[in-house]
């Protein structure tokens, strides 16, 4: 069976200590940044193409209202305990690699453009170690928040901060008194054609 390599991209917003959540919610309210997340993960090159979003189970159940449905996306939830996909998710897989195969093999390989990893911590860690992972979209929320879930540390020599990146605002923004900057880190040795 033929496998088509797909770019694996992580997207997250983190505060100063790489915190990304507290009690199953984002600890900040940044509607414009959240819209950037929605726009970025649903952008495709042409009609008929789709992106796959990979969610850990707890992350799926903690998503903000209004996240789903999202145009041009198929949703995969990872869980070893569930027996069927949760409402509004398209697929259930028990590990990250099987979710990647779903996107990279027929029949979905022809329509999936990008695999977006939405979290949580362990899913991000596994995704960053995958050879197809090429970009980390990390919004730097420039404030301190109490968090109980954190983005994993990553090698900033392997993933290099890009000064500018297409489709990503380069200026520092402020909303609700909180400054943030959308950033992209590119893997220096990304194994993508």
Buried (B, 14 or more C-beta within 10 A) or exposed (E): EEEEEBBBBBBBBBBEEBBBBBEEEBBBEBEEBBEBBBEBBBBBEEEEBBBBBBBBBBBBEBBEEEBBEBEBBBBBBBBEEBEEBBEEBBBBBEEBEEBBBBBBBEEBBEBBBBBBBBBBBEBBBBBBEBEBBBBBBBBBBEEEBEBEBBBBEBEEEEBEEBEEBEEBBEEEBEBEEBEBBBBBBBBEEBEEE
